[in-house]
């Protein structure tokens, strides 16, 4: 059985940098929170029967 040799040199630990944060990602959490709050409000109104 032959040993496979990496032509790029010795194996390094996985050190890939994460890509820069997209501009729109800062709005995802507030949007999700707002949608959740609206959903809870709708559920309360429907559960209360609108009285």
C-alpha positions, 0 to 999 in steps of 0.5 A, spaced: 500 500 500 502 506 498 502 512 502 499 518 499 503 524 499 500 531 499 504 535 494 502 542 498 506 540 504 505 537 511 498 537 513 496 543 517 490 544 522 484 547 519 485 554 519 480 557 514 478 564 516 470 565 516 468 570 510 466 577 512 459 578 515 454 579 510 451 586 510 444 584 511 446 579 516 445 584 522 438 585 520 436 577 520 436 577 528 431 583 529 427 581 523 426 574 526 424 577 533 419 582 530 416 576 526 416 572 533 413 578 537 407 579 531 406 571 531 405 571 539 400 577 538 396 574 533 396 567 537 393 571 543 388 575 539 386 569 536 386 565 543 382 571 546 377 571 541 378 578 540 374 580 546 
